[in-house]
Amino acid sequence: MIREDRYITFALGKGRLAKQTLELFEKIGITCEEMKDKDTRRLIFVNENLRLRFFLAKGPDVPTYVEYGAADIGVVGKDTILEEGRNIYEVLDLGFGRCRMCVCGPTGAGDLLQHHELIRVATKYPRIAKDYFYNKKHQTVEIIKLNGSIELAPIVGLSEVIVDIVETGSTLRENGLGVLEEVCPLSARMVVNQVSLKMENERITRLITDLKSVLKQ
């Protein structure tokens, strides 16, 4: 299918994202049997016939690998792309992993958002939160970076609201919280290194075209 000597390298976000990506790739004839071995300790997986290499990385690292050219193509969530702010091209919405980035909190906190009061916002995503409040809402807030259960912050009084990913909202409801505002929709995206897109334009464009045709079905 592809005769060029150079390998195209993919960085895939670990876990469910990688599994769904590989399932999608199989629909356009791209397979990597090595990656199906759950016991393997290999870090790089190769499809010699198609001249493709794959490796798994933590989500936040995927845009870094792509920006610096260690990977030509990456697959990662839109939230990670926005938070990392790397110099890469986003070329395709893969349609899976759909969820929302939202401002959440107790019902009473809705008034604080309407009146542009100075509030504290807890989040794993300080860049996204800052962009939303400062550039879209024009509201000055104090942003507190957390790494664990963000829902805890308004319950114990650390912050008035949180900015976090919402899938079903069940965790919020169980803890007396709800969605107050939507920041942006999220899903898995394909990103490409800027130099790779020029150097390997034909192969990468063909891949994107093939994926688009499958996604339309």
C-alpha positions as CSV (number, residue, x, y, z in Angstrom):
1,M,0.0,0.0,0.0
2,I,2.7,2.5,1.0
3,R,6.2,2.1,-0.4
4,E,8.1,5.0,1.1
5,D,11.1,4.2,3.2
6,R,10.3,6.6,6.0
7,Y,8.1,5.5,8.9
8,I,5.1,7.6,10.0
9,T,5.0,7.6,13.8
10,F,1.8,7.9,15.8
11,A,1.6,8.9,19.5
12,L,-1.7,7.6,21.0
13,G,-3.1,8.6,24.4
14,K,-3.1,5.6,26.7
15,G,-6.2,3.6,27.6
16,R,-9.6,3.7,26.1
17,L,-8.5,6.4,23.6
18,A,-5.8,4.2,22.1
19,K,-8.2,1.2,21.9
20,Q,-10.8,3.2,20.1
21,T,-8.2,4.8,17.8
22,L,-6.9,1.4,16.7
23,E,-10.4,0.1,16.1
24,L,-11.0,3.1,13.8
25,F,-7.7,2.6,12.0
26,E,-8.5,-1.0,11.3
27,K,-11.5,0.2,9.3
28,I,-9.1,1.8,6.8
29,G,-6.7,-1.1,6.8
30,I,-4.2,0.1,9.3
31,T,-3.5,-2.6,11.9
32,C,-0.8,-3.3,14.5
33,E,-1.1,-6.8,15.9
34,E,1.8,-6.2,18.4
35,M,-0.3,-3.7,20.3
36,K,-3.0,-6.3,21.0
37,D,-0.7,-8.3,23.3
38,K,-1.7,-7.1,26.7
39,D,1.3,-8.6,28.4
40,T,3.9,-6.9,26.2
41,R,6.5,-4.6,27.7
42,R,7.4,-3.1,24.4
43,L,7.3,0.7,24.0
44,I,7.3,1.0,20.2
45,F,5.0,-1.1,18.0
46,V,5.7,-1.4,14.2
47,N,3.7,-2.3,11.1
48,E,6.6,-3.1,8.7
49,N,4.3,-3.5,5.7
50,L,2.8,-0.1,6.0
51,R,5.9,1.6,7.4
52,L,4.1,2.8,10.5
53,R,5.2,3.0,14.1
54,F,3.0,3.5,17.2
55,F,3.7,4.3,20.8
56,L,1.5,5.0,23.8
57,A,1.9,8.1,25.9
58,K,0.1,9.8,28.8
59,G,-2.4,12.2,27.3
60,P,-0.7,15.5,28.2
61,D,2.6,14.2,26.7
62,V,1.1,13.5,23.2
63,P,1.0,17.1,22.0
64,T,4.6,17.5,23.2
65,Y,5.8,14.5,21.2
66,V,4.0,15.8,18.1
67,E,5.2,19.4,18.4
68,Y,8.9,18.3,18.7
69,G,8.5,15.8,15.8
70,A,9.1,12.7,17.9
71,A,5.7,11.7,16.5
72,D,4.2,12.8,13.2
73,I,0.6,12.3,14.3
74,G,-1.0,12.2,17.7
75,V,-4.5,11.2,18.9
76,V,-5.6,12.9,22.1
77,G,-8.6,14.6,23.8
78,K,-9.5,18.2,22.8
79,D,-9.1,19.2,26.5
80,T,-5.5,18.2,26.4
81,I,-4.8,20.1,23.2
82,L,-6.3,23.3,24.7
83,E,-4.6,22.9,28.1
84,E,-1.1,22.1,26.6
85,G,-1.3,24.9,24.0
86,R,1.3,23.3,21.8
87,N,2.3,24.4,18.3
88,I,0.6,21.7,16.3
89,Y,-2.1,21.3,13.7
90,E,-5.5,19.9,14.7
91,V,-6.7,18.1,11.6
92,L,-9.6,15.9,12.5
93,D,-12.4,15.3,15.0
94,L,-12.5,11.5,15.5
95,G,-16.0,11.7,17.1
96,F,-15.4,9.4,20.1
97,G,-14.7,10.3,23.7
98,R,-17.4,13.0,23.6
99,C,-18.0,15.0,26.7
100,R,-18.0,18.6,27.8
101,M,-15.8,21.0,29.7
102,C,-18.1,22.8,32.2
103,V,-18.2,25.3,35.0
104,C,-19.9,23.4,37.9
105,G,-20.9,24.1,41.4
106,P,-23.8,24.3,43.8
107,T,-26.9,26.0,42.4
108,G,-26.3,29.2,44.4
109,A,-23.0,29.8,42.7
110,G,-24.9,30.6,39.5
111,D,-25.5,34.1,40.8
112,L,-21.8,34.7,41.3
113,L,-21.1,33.9,37.7
114,Q,-23.8,36.3,36.5
115,H,-22.6,39.2,38.6
116,H,-18.9,38.8,37.7
117,E,-17.9,38.6,41.3
118,L,-14.3,37.7,42.2
119,I,-14.5,34.0,43.0
120,R,-12.2,31.0,43.3
121,V,-12.2,28.4,40.6
122,A,-10.6,24.9,41.3
123,T,-9.6,22.9,38.2
124,K,-7.1,20.5,36.7
125,Y,-7.2,22.7,33.6
126,P,-5.9,26.2,34.6
127,R,-5.2,27.3,31.1
128,I,-8.7,26.5,29.9
129,A,-10.3,28.0,32.9
130,K,-8.3,31.2,32.6
131,D,-9.1,31.6,28.9
132,Y,-12.8,31.0,29.6
133,F,-13.1,33.5,32.5
134,Y,-10.7,36.2,31.3
135,N,-11.2,36.1,27.6
136,K,-14.8,35.0,27.1
137,K,-16.6,36.1,30.3
138,H,-14.2,38.9,31.1
139,Q,-14.5,38.0,34.8
140,T,-11.5,38.1,37.1
141,V,-11.2,34.9,39.2
142,E,-8.6,33.2,41.3
143,I,-7.7,29.9,39.8
144,I,-6.6,27.0,42.0
145,K,-4.9,24.1,40.4
146,L,-5.8,20.6,41.8
147,N,-4.9,17.1,40.7
148,G,-7.4,14.9,42.4
149,S,-11.2,14.9,42.9
150,I,-12.1,18.4,41.8
151,E,-15.7,18.0,43.0
152,L,-14.4,18.2,46.6
153,A,-13.3,21.8,46.3
154,P,-16.7,23.6,46.5
155,I,-18.0,21.1,49.1
156,V,-15.2,21.8,51.6
157,G,-15.1,25.6,50.8
158,L,-11.9,25.7,48.8
159,S,-13.6,27.3,45.8
160,E,-17.0,28.5,44.8
161,V,-17.0,26.7,41.5
162,I,-14.9,24.2,39.5
163,V,-14.0,23.8,35.8
164,D,-13.9,20.1,34.9
165,I,-14.9,17.5,32.3
166,V,-18.5,16.3,32.5
167,E,-19.6,13.0,30.9
168,T,-22.9,12.0,32.6
169,G,-22.9,14.4,35.5
170,S,-23.7,11.6,38.0
171,T,-20.8,12.4,40.3
172,L,-21.8,16.0,40.4
173,R,-25.5,15.2,41.2
174,E,-24.4,12.7,43.9
175,N,-22.5,15.5,45.6
176,G,-25.1,18.3,45.3
177,L,-23.4,20.0,42.4
178,G,-24.5,20.7,38.8
179,V,-23.4,22.2,35.5
180,L,-23.7,26.0,35.6
181,E,-22.1,26.9,32.3
182,E,-20.6,25.0,29.4
183,V,-17.1,26.0,28.4
184,C,-16.7,23.8,25.2
185,P,-17.5,20.4,23.7
186,L,-14.7,17.8,23.8
187,S,-13.8,14.7,21.9
188,A,-10.8,12.8,20.5
189,R,-8.8,14.7,17.9
190,M,-6.0,14.0,15.5
191,V,-3.1,16.4,15.6
192,V,-0.1,16.6,13.2
193,N,3.4,18.0,13.4
194,Q,3.7,21.0,11.2
195,V,6.9,19.9,9.4
196,S,5.5,16.4,8.9
197,L,2.5,17.7,7.2
198,K,4.7,19.4,4.6
199,M,7.2,16.5,4.3
200,E,4.7,13.7,4.3
201,N,1.8,15.6,2.9
202,E,0.6,12.9,0.5
203,R,0.6,10.1,3.0
204,I,-0.9,12.1,5.8
205,T,-3.6,13.7,3.6
206,R,-4.5,10.2,2.3
207,L,-4.9,9.0,5.9
208,I,-7.1,11.9,6.9
209,T,-9.2,11.4,3.7
210,D,-9.7,7.7,4.4
211,L,-10.6,8.4,8.1
212,K,-13.1,11.1,7.0
213,S,-14.9,8.6,4.7
214,V,-15.2,6.0,7.5
215,L,-16.4,8.6,10.0
216,K,-19.2,9.7,7.6
217,Q,-20.6,6.2,7.5
